[in-house]
Amino acid sequence: DAKTTQPPSMDCAEGRAANLPCNHSTISGNEYVYWYRQIHSQGPQYIIHGLKNNETNEMASLIITEDRKSSTLILPHATLRDTAVYYCIVRVIYAGNMLTFGGGTRLMVKP
Amino acid sequence: GAGVSQSPSNKVTEKGKDVELRCDPISGHTALYWYRQSLGQGLEFLIYFQGNSAPDKSGLPSDRFSAERTGGSVSTLTIQRTQQEDSAVYLCASSLFQSSYNSPLHFGNGTRLTVT
């Protein structure tokens, strides 16, 4: 799996958009970008994924650059409950469905 | 619908004892995974099951660790002769298809194991 690089921590004001960057410069054409988050004392929670097009769901938006070497997860109106560690993962499609988690970004949403 | 259920949520055991951790995956999910997370650390892959295929045990840290999945559903992770370094949160996840590479993993809330 391609290696990802994320800032170790970020702050965001409550109600503002949280933009979490991820670098995956060695991503290959058959790898998807996945985002998960882990709120304290809970298991990781799936947020969103994409291949090359931008994606949006009820939780977040995913913006992938045209060269696919980086992406940004956007939480449009962050709340205190969005405080968590956010993991960006690229995932191959051959046998072995597991995810390889890196260090993630610890997002702190502040009032 | 019901998510991935793990039991017990907390387990304290004495060094040298055996423990069993249980995972009930989401109904219909054919793939099941075990991870562990030590305090303040990332997730470490342990083992995964897909249908009737032989499990991928490549992440198991030692032969004290084993897992089985009965009837393609419930899974049990067993740790024999527990050591203090086994203390961690053990997380189980399931997903719909192995071949469907865009099928997200759904995680339970884990079992916190403390070895005293």
Interface residues (C-beta under 8 A of the other chain):
Chain A: Y32 Y34 S41 Q42 G43 P44 Q45 Y46 H49 R91 V92 I93 A95 G96 N97 M98 L99 T100 F101 G102 G103 G104
Chain B: V4 A31 Y33 Y35 G42 L43 F45 Y48 Q50 D56 L91 A93 S95 Q98 Y101 N102 S103 P104 L105 H106 F107 G108 N109 G110
